[in-house]
Amino acid sequence: MAKKRLAVFISGNGTNLNVILERKTELQSLLVICNNPRAYGIERAKEHGVPFWVLEKPIPWDSLHERLEKENLDGIFLAGFMKVIPAEFVKKWQGKMFNLHPSLLPHYKGLNSIERAFEDGADIGVSIHYVTAEVDAGEVLLQDIAVPSHQIPTMSLEEATTKTHECEHRLVGKWMDQWL
């Protein structure tokens, strides 16, 4: 089976990107796309010798699509990309775009998912799903509980967030195993 080509979209530190960077030799090509010129994830890409593009504002979605098409990508993975992607762009990449979300979807879609689940005393977890035009509504491919609800009274929000990030890293690795 031929190796795959992947673009990873980020906005911040790139800790989940790092899981993919550590496995870059399993890919034909890897490209990092970032909408934040100060994101530490760019440094991670540089350290691994992976090409990156910093998007201008406003994001030129049509020209980005054209550039990505030239890369012959097999997939796009959103790893902490904090922008809603326009429906037209999503449609062009339907079935090839995946998102990492810090909740047990369909619960706690959107922003501040960990905090909202924590405040509600609900299970906190992580999902990887297909991207659709509706935010966090695509078919869930992988899911895992990071913090069961019965543990929430014994920990701080910071501890729950740390456990959720650890769960994200494991789930990204599992997604890589399945997708590759």
Backbone bond lengths (Angstrom), bond angles and torsions (degrees), N, CA, C in turn:
res aa  C-N    CA-C-N  psi(-1)  N-CA   C-N-CA  omega(-1)  CA-C   N-CA-C  phi
1 M - - - 1.453 - - 1.534 109.56 -
2 A 1.313 116.47 136.02 1.466 121.54 -178.41 1.526 110.72 -70.08
3 K 1.317 115.40 147.23 1.460 120.13 175.91 1.523 109.42 -68.39
4 K 1.317 115.91 152.81 1.462 121.53 -175.24 1.527 112.18 -99.57
5 R 1.339 113.70 160.12 1.464 122.85 178.02 1.529 107.95 -110.41
6 L 1.334 115.74 128.55 1.459 120.61 -173.73 1.523 110.86 -131.92
7 A 1.328 115.71 140.15 1.465 122.21 168.19 1.522 107.09 -112.69
8 V 1.324 116.05 137.61 1.459 121.44 177.94 1.525 107.60 -116.81
9 F 1.327 116.02 124.23 1.463 122.04 178.77 1.528 108.09 -96.32
10 I 1.335 116.48 130.39 1.463 121.61 -179.91 1.531 110.19 -135.03
11 S 1.330 114.78 166.03 1.463 121.25 173.83 1.525 111.95 -131.94
12 G 1.329 118.03 -13.82 1.462 119.68 -170.84 1.512 115.24 -136.43
13 N 1.333 115.30 -131.86 1.464 122.51 -172.25 1.515 114.86 -64.71
14 G 1.294 117.46 -29.03 1.460 119.54 178.40 1.513 114.43 77.63
15 T 1.341 118.15 29.15 1.467 118.62 178.98 1.522 111.04 -67.19
16 N 1.324 117.45 -36.20 1.467 119.57 176.06 1.521 110.92 -74.80
17 L 1.317 116.70 -33.64 1.467 121.06 172.78 1.522 109.55 -56.90
18 N 1.318 116.51 -38.69 1.461 121.15 -177.59 1.526 111.95 -58.04
19 V 1.327 117.26 -36.45 1.470 121.19 177.26 1.528 109.51 -59.48
20 I 1.326 116.92 -41.52 1.466 121.73 179.79 1.524 110.53 -73.30
21 L 1.330 117.21 -41.17 1.471 120.76 179.18 1.526 111.37 -58.39
22 E 1.328 116.49 -38.05 1.461 120.31 -179.71 1.525 112.22 -67.20
23 R 1.337 116.77 -14.70 1.472 120.97 179.78 1.532 111.70 -115.79
24 K 1.326 116.92 20.19 1.466 120.24 -173.99 1.520 113.22 -60.87
25 T 1.329 118.46 -26.15 1.470 119.83 -179.89 1.526 111.98 -67.78
26 E 1.330 116.81 -16.83 1.464 120.72 177.45 1.530 111.87 -81.78
27 L 1.332 116.38 -5.76 1.464 121.98 -178.22 1.520 110.52 -108.57
28 Q 1.320 116.25 150.56 1.468 121.45 172.12 1.524 108.91 -66.65
29 S 1.344 115.38 -46.14 1.464 119.89 177.65 1.520 109.51 -153.19
30 L 1.319 114.03 154.25 1.455 121.95 179.52 1.519 107.38 -137.65
31 L 1.310 115.75 136.72 1.455 122.99 -178.65 1.520 107.58 -136.37
32 V 1.327 117.03 136.74 1.461 121.63 178.79 1.528 108.65 -108.81
33 I 1.318 115.58 130.70 1.461 122.87 178.48 1.524 106.95 -116.52
34 C 1.339 117.00 128.02 1.462 120.01 -176.24 1.530 110.34 -133.93
35 N 1.318 116.02 138.59 1.459 120.42 178.09 1.524 112.65 -99.46
36 N 1.330 117.29 7.18 1.461 121.29 -177.66 1.530 108.78 -130.73
37 P 1.328 117.96 107.13 1.468 120.10 -175.92 1.528 114.11 -62.67
38 R 1.338 118.00 -15.91 1.468 121.29 179.67 1.527 113.02 -99.93
39 A 1.314 117.73 6.79 1.468 121.55 -177.35 1.528 111.14 -67.68
40 Y 1.316 116.30 133.77 1.465 120.28 178.95 1.530 111.49 -66.84
41 G 1.312 117.22 -22.24 1.461 120.53 177.11 1.521 112.80 -56.87
42 I 1.331 117.39 -29.39 1.470 121.20 176.61 1.524 109.57 -62.93
43 E 1.329 116.83 -42.08 1.473 120.88 178.02 1.526 110.49 -62.82
44 R 1.307 116.62 -39.75 1.470 120.23 177.73 1.528 110.10 -60.61
45 A 1.327 116.66 -44.06 1.469 120.27 178.30 1.526 110.13 -61.76
46 K 1.335 116.96 -45.27 1.473 121.08 179.01 1.527 110.84 -58.59
47 E 1.332 116.65 -45.92 1.471 121.43 -178.99 1.522 111.85 -58.21
48 H 1.323 116.64 -31.05 1.465 121.65 -179.00 1.522 112.63 -95.87
49 G 1.335 116.57 3.37 1.459 119.99 179.65 1.520 113.50 67.56
50 V 1.320 116.66 29.00 1.465 121.79 -178.12 1.529 108.89 -99.20
51 P 1.324 117.37 130.85 1.464 119.22 178.70 1.527 111.57 -63.82
52 F 1.334 115.11 147.81 1.460 120.30 179.55 1.523 109.08 -140.80
53 W 1.305 114.40 152.01 1.463 121.94 174.34 1.518 107.35 -122.36
54 V 1.320 116.33 131.81 1.458 121.11 172.72 1.525 106.74 -99.60
55 L 1.303 116.14 122.70 1.463 121.54 -176.04 1.521 111.26 -78.29
56 E 1.314 115.46 140.27 1.461 120.21 175.29 1.526 109.25 -79.76
57 K 1.324 115.33 166.87 1.461 120.57 179.05 1.516 108.53 -113.98
58 P 1.308 120.36 136.31 1.461 124.53 -9.80 1.529 110.93 -67.33
59 I 1.302 115.82 156.63 1.468 120.33 -177.20 1.526 109.39 -64.97
60 P 1.339 116.81 124.82 1.470 120.86 178.50 1.533 110.18 -83.27
61 W 1.326 117.10 81.33 1.460 121.97 -170.86 1.520 113.13 -58.21
62 D 1.342 117.76 -39.54 1.470 120.03 -179.13 1.521 111.55 -65.13
63 S 1.335 116.73 -46.50 1.468 118.42 -179.77 1.527 110.94 -70.69
64 L 1.329 117.84 -31.42 1.465 120.39 175.55 1.524 109.58 -62.93
65 H 1.317 116.72 -44.31 1.467 120.30 178.01 1.530 110.60 -58.40
66 E 1.316 116.94 -45.33 1.469 120.79 -179.74 1.525 110.88 -61.14
67 R 1.328 116.67 -43.74 1.472 120.15 179.04 1.527 111.05 -63.83
68 L 1.319 116.43 -41.96 1.465 120.22 -178.96 1.524 111.35 -68.45
69 E 1.320 116.98 -36.74 1.467 120.45 177.43 1.526 110.82 -58.53
70 K 1.318 116.87 -38.21 1.468 121.73 -179.93 1.530 111.49 -65.69
71 E 1.318 116.62 -20.67 1.468 121.34 179.85 1.530 111.88 -81.97
72 N 1.334 117.50 -6.41 1.475 121.86 -178.39 1.523 112.14 53.90
73 L 1.305 116.45 47.48 1.463 121.08 -175.62 1.519 112.47 -68.84
74 D 1.324 113.85 145.13 1.464 121.07 171.37 1.521 110.49 -93.68
75 G 1.337 116.59 -20.85 1.451 119.24 -178.19 1.509 113.15 -166.06
76 I 1.331 113.89 159.54 1.465 123.35 173.42 1.522 106.11 -126.63
77 F 1.331 116.31 129.42 1.462 121.40 -179.78 1.522 108.32 -117.86
78 L 1.325 116.54 123.86 1.458 121.97 178.51 1.526 108.11 -93.28
79 A 1.330 115.41 110.57 1.466 121.43 -176.90 1.527 108.66 -117.46
80 G 1.316 115.52 80.37 1.460 119.28 -177.83 1.514 112.45 79.68
81 F 1.318 117.15 31.56 1.467 121.71 176.61 1.518 106.80 -85.48
82 M 1.319 116.77 114.09 1.459 121.75 -168.71 1.529 113.77 -97.94
83 K 1.304 115.99 39.15 1.468 121.62 175.64 1.522 108.58 -128.79
84 V 1.311 115.85 141.55 1.461 119.85 173.16 1.522 107.08 -77.13
85 I 1.317 115.98 130.92 1.462 121.41 -176.60 1.530 108.67 -92.17
86 P 1.335 116.92 131.68 1.469 119.86 -178.73 1.530 112.70 -58.85
87 A 1.332 115.23 146.69 1.467 121.89 -177.29 1.528 112.22 -56.55
88 E 1.326 118.11 -38.26 1.468 120.56 -179.12 1.525 111.36 -63.34
89 F 1.332 117.29 -40.46 1.462 121.59 178.54 1.528 109.59 -66.60
90 V 1.329 116.20 -45.15 1.469 121.15 179.56 1.525 110.10 -58.61
91 K 1.317 116.68 -44.07 1.471 121.13 -178.32 1.526 110.94 -59.52
92 K 1.322 117.16 -38.06 1.467 121.15 -178.99 1.530 111.76 -67.13
93 W 1.322 116.86 -24.91 1.471 121.49 -177.28 1.529 111.74 -114.18
94 Q 1.319 116.63 17.59 1.469 121.18 -177.23 1.531 111.23 -54.21
95 G 1.324 115.05 132.65 1.456 120.80 179.94 1.518 113.68 82.85
96 K 1.341 116.69 -5.08 1.465 121.41 -179.81 1.530 111.91 -122.83
97 M 1.329 116.83 1.63 1.461 120.27 -177.28 1.524 109.32 -117.23
98 F 1.336 114.80 130.23 1.460 122.30 -174.28 1.527 109.44 -126.18
99 N 1.328 116.37 147.96 1.460 120.80 179.45 1.522 110.57 -128.98
100 L 1.318 114.54 140.71 1.460 123.05 172.67 1.524 106.81 -97.15
101 H 1.331 117.01 122.87 1.470 120.58 -177.64 1.530 110.10 -129.33
102 P 1.350 117.26 133.58 1.463 120.62 -176.60 1.530 114.49 -84.37
103 S 1.325 115.72 59.36 1.469 120.50 170.30 1.521 108.05 -160.64
104 L 1.302 114.89 168.41 1.461 121.10 175.18 1.527 106.99 -89.79
105 L 1.316 115.14 85.06 1.467 120.07 -178.94 1.524 109.82 -57.44
106 P 1.315 118.63 144.15 1.461 127.40 17.03 1.529 114.64 -87.65
107 H 1.304 118.64 8.23 1.465 121.76 -179.81 1.528 110.52 -81.62
108 Y 1.308 115.96 145.07 1.464 123.95 172.81 1.532 113.37 59.07
109 K 1.319 115.18 51.56 1.465 120.61 174.04 1.524 109.02 -68.11
110 G 1.330 116.11 157.98 1.458 120.60 173.93 1.516 113.38 82.95
111 L 1.329 114.37 -155.95 1.465 121.71 -173.70 1.528 112.80 -79.09
112 N 1.334 114.92 160.64 1.468 123.69 174.48 1.524 113.46 56.67
113 S 1.310 116.12 36.35 1.464 121.53 -176.13 1.521 112.73 -63.54
114 I 1.318 116.51 -44.11 1.467 119.92 -178.14 1.528 109.46 -62.81
115 E 1.327 116.04 -47.82 1.461 120.65 -178.93 1.529 111.34 -60.30
116 R 1.327 116.98 -43.66 1.465 120.08 -178.23 1.526 111.49 -65.95
117 A 1.337 117.08 -43.09 1.469 120.05 178.24 1.528 110.42 -64.90
118 F 1.336 116.56 -40.76 1.460 121.69 179.36 1.533 110.29 -61.10
119 E 1.330 116.49 -47.78 1.470 120.88 -179.62 1.526 111.87 -62.28
120 D 1.332 116.23 -32.84 1.468 120.89 179.47 1.529 112.76 -83.22
121 G 1.339 117.26 -8.51 1.458 120.14 -177.39 1.519 113.11 69.79
122 A 1.323 116.44 26.67 1.471 122.20 -178.16 1.528 110.63 -94.32
123 D 1.333 115.72 162.37 1.462 119.59 172.40 1.526 108.74 -54.88
124 I 1.328 115.70 138.51 1.465 121.32 176.52 1.515 106.74 -111.18
125 G 1.305 116.14 132.83 1.456 118.75 -177.89 1.505 112.74 -154.17
126 V 1.318 114.27 -164.73 1.459 122.42 -174.43 1.523 108.35 -136.65
127 S 1.328 115.39 142.33 1.467 121.68 176.74 1.524 109.82 -130.29
128 I 1.315 116.22 146.23 1.460 122.13 166.90 1.521 105.23 -118.39
129 H 1.339 115.25 127.65 1.461 119.78 -174.28 1.522 110.83 -140.65
130 Y 1.332 114.83 161.08 1.462 120.05 171.19 1.524 108.19 -67.23
131 V 1.320 116.26 143.45 1.459 120.88 176.81 1.526 109.00 -84.81
132 T 1.321 114.77 133.29 1.464 122.08 174.38 1.528 107.45 -126.96
133 A 1.319 116.14 174.30 1.467 120.36 -179.51 1.529 111.64 -62.32
134 E 1.332 116.94 -29.74 1.463 120.46 176.98 1.531 108.63 -85.93
135 V 1.321 116.83 130.51 1.466 121.98 -175.60 1.530 111.22 -59.21
136 D 1.330 115.34 127.04 1.469 123.85 174.86 1.529 113.52 54.98
137 A 1.331 116.58 35.12 1.463 120.45 -176.61 1.524 113.51 -114.94
138 G 1.329 118.40 -3.34 1.456 120.56 -177.89 1.518 112.97 -71.08
139 E 1.321 114.51 165.44 1.467 121.22 179.58 1.529 110.62 -55.20
140 V 1.316 115.77 129.09 1.464 121.68 179.12 1.522 108.64 -78.83
141 L 1.332 115.43 128.40 1.463 121.70 -179.98 1.521 111.83 -98.86
142 L 1.314 116.56 -38.82 1.464 122.29 -179.60 1.521 108.74 -142.26
143 Q 1.323 115.03 148.58 1.452 120.25 -179.92 1.521 108.52 -155.02
144 D 1.328 116.02 145.53 1.458 119.48 176.29 1.523 108.98 -152.18
145 I 1.312 115.97 148.58 1.465 121.49 177.29 1.523 108.33 -86.25
146 A 1.325 115.71 128.68 1.464 121.53 176.68 1.522 110.69 -93.27
147 V 1.321 116.12 -42.06 1.463 122.05 -179.20 1.532 108.14 -137.01
148 P 1.339 117.19 109.38 1.467 119.26 175.79 1.533 110.04 -65.34
149 S 1.304 116.02 148.26 1.470 121.14 -175.13 1.531 112.67 -55.59
150 H 1.328 117.88 -34.46 1.472 119.18 -177.79 1.531 112.65 -68.09
151 Q 1.341 118.31 -16.35 1.469 121.09 178.76 1.529 112.86 -88.97
152 I 1.316 117.13 -16.74 1.466 120.51 -174.47 1.532 113.08 -58.22
153 P 1.336 120.07 -41.76 1.470 118.74 -179.87 1.533 113.89 -62.74
154 T 1.327 117.38 -17.23 1.470 120.36 -176.38 1.524 113.08 -97.92
155 M 1.337 118.10 4.83 1.464 118.82 -176.25 1.518 111.90 -139.88
156 S 1.328 113.74 164.06 1.461 120.34 177.01 1.527 109.64 -87.55
157 L 1.316 115.48 165.56 1.463 120.62 175.56 1.529 109.87 -60.23
158 E 1.314 116.94 -38.24 1.469 120.91 179.07 1.531 111.05 -61.55
159 E 1.329 117.16 -43.62 1.469 120.48 177.70 1.527 111.23 -64.15
160 A 1.319 116.60 -41.26 1.470 120.49 178.71 1.525 110.57 -64.37
161 T 1.324 116.62 -38.61 1.467 121.09 178.52 1.519 110.50 -65.32
162 T 1.324 117.11 -42.48 1.469 121.01 178.19 1.525 110.43 -61.17
163 K 1.325 117.06 -45.84 1.473 120.35 178.75 1.532 110.96 -63.03
164 T 1.317 116.81 -35.53 1.467 120.34 178.68 1.522 110.26 -66.74
165 H 1.327 117.70 -42.18 1.471 120.39 177.95 1.529 111.18 -63.65
166 E 1.324 117.21 -39.13 1.470 120.30 176.68 1.527 110.28 -62.34
167 C 1.318 116.14 -40.27 1.466 121.32 177.99 1.530 110.22 -65.30
168 E 1.333 117.20 -39.67 1.469 120.85 176.96 1.521 110.46 -57.02
169 H 1.328 116.59 -46.59 1.467 120.60 -178.41 1.527 110.92 -60.32
170 R 1.334 116.53 -43.84 1.468 119.97 178.30 1.527 111.03 -62.42
171 L 1.332 115.87 -43.53 1.464 119.72 -176.89 1.528 111.74 -68.71
172 V 1.330 117.65 -36.35 1.471 120.13 176.07 1.526 109.32 -61.92
173 G 1.332 117.18 -42.68 1.466 120.35 176.94 1.516 112.02 -61.17
174 K 1.321 116.30 -41.87 1.468 120.75 178.46 1.527 110.40 -65.11
175 W 1.343 116.79 -40.26 1.468 120.32 177.41 1.526 110.05 -61.94
176 M 1.331 116.11 -43.27 1.475 119.86 177.99 1.525 110.00 -58.68
177 D 1.335 117.16 -45.10 1.467 120.72 178.89 1.528 110.79 -55.61
178 Q 1.319 116.65 -44.77 1.466 120.68 -177.05 1.523 112.30 -75.66
179 W 1.323 117.60 -40.71 1.465 121.42 -174.29 1.521 111.80 -72.94
180 L 1.324 115.56 -37.13 1.469 118.77 -179.08 1.511 110.05 -70.60
